[in-house]
Amino acid sequence: MRRILLALALLLATSVLAAAGAAWWWLQRPLPLAADSVELSIEAGTAPRGVAQAWVQAGVQTSPDFLYQWFRWSGQARQIRAGSYEIHRGVTPRQLLDKMVRGDEVLESVRFIEGWTFKQLRAELARSPALKPVTVTLSDTELMAALGAPGVAPEGRFFPDTYAYSRGVSDLTVLKRAHAAMQRRLEQVWAERPADTPLRSMDELLVLASIVEKETGQATDRPKVAAVFLNRLRVGMPLQTDPTVIYGLGERFDGNLRKRDLQADTPYNTYIRQGLPPTPIALPGMDSLRASVKPAPTQALYFVSRGDGSSVFSDNLADHNRAVNQYQRAPRGNAP
């Protein structure tokens, strides 16, 4: 009997060692894949067993039970992070788990450009790869409500920047980040405003910054452009800025701004209406936001483009008209 028990013990030990050796060998070997690369998006809250099964369904040609037991045995099963992952031929079970524990994701990105309208921003989102199109069927009003800003016009409310995201993330998630980023920048810049600014709120700051963004051809001119509009607000002059008129025309604008356009009665026609328009007209960047509270120390009330992106600034209408004659050869009264 003792010999039988000893033999059984030796057999069991041999089996355990063999199983351990097989497991060790499996951990060191590349996982067979159905293609050169396999991609998987892991949703938050997915259990380790579900992660193992998802990898096999995605194209990892091994037993899901093997993967799951490895996750458990490693002690790191609960450290697997949600995200989008991509593996290539040659990856081992150890490397696969390490990638998910580190959160070594494959990221996409979308860029919102200074001066874009909200319509352009939404079009770029729709073109962006691997984003879940949650907002496609939402109107602008519904979208802003989904962002927690009901009743707020969306124009200019998203900070222009590059946003990285995991594959499978919703476009609403990206918009929330851009919306929150703009709010942070607004609060930061508004806190830097001088006591004598004619701007009465962060909303007015955002509106003016959007105009500065559209009116500036050369970055170094932003503080001077902002100063002109702030000076006009102080003395009660109309802003008389073409980009607001063009924005108000919408689809009616054909690329040529005519005299009748400057007389068209829209809420955004700053030739016939005083003060700022009711909403921003584009996405302002940080430089335009800051220029709107830290303008150049100038009394200029006019500016005209030289045609090379830079502008000539004038304190009075006579000097301005001379600059218009010199650089535009088509005077337009006291246009900015």
Secondary structure, 3 states (H helix, E strand, C coil): CHHHHHHHHHHHHHHHHHHHHHHHHHHHCCCCECCCEEEEEECCCCCHHHHHHHHHHHCECCCHHHHHHHHHHHCCHHHCCCEEEEEECCCCHHHHHHHHHHCCCCEEEEECCCCCCHHHHHHHHHHCCCCECCCCCCCHHHHHHHCCCCCCCCCCCCCCCEEEEECCCEHHHHHHHHHHHHHHHHHHHHCCCCCCCCCCCHHHHHHHHHHHHHHCCCHHHHHHHHHHHHHHHHHCCCCCCHHHHHHHHHHHCCCCCCHHHHCCCCCCCCCCCCCCCCCCCCCCCHHHHHHHHCCCCCCCCEEEECCCCCEEEECCHHHHHHHHHHHCCCCCCCCC
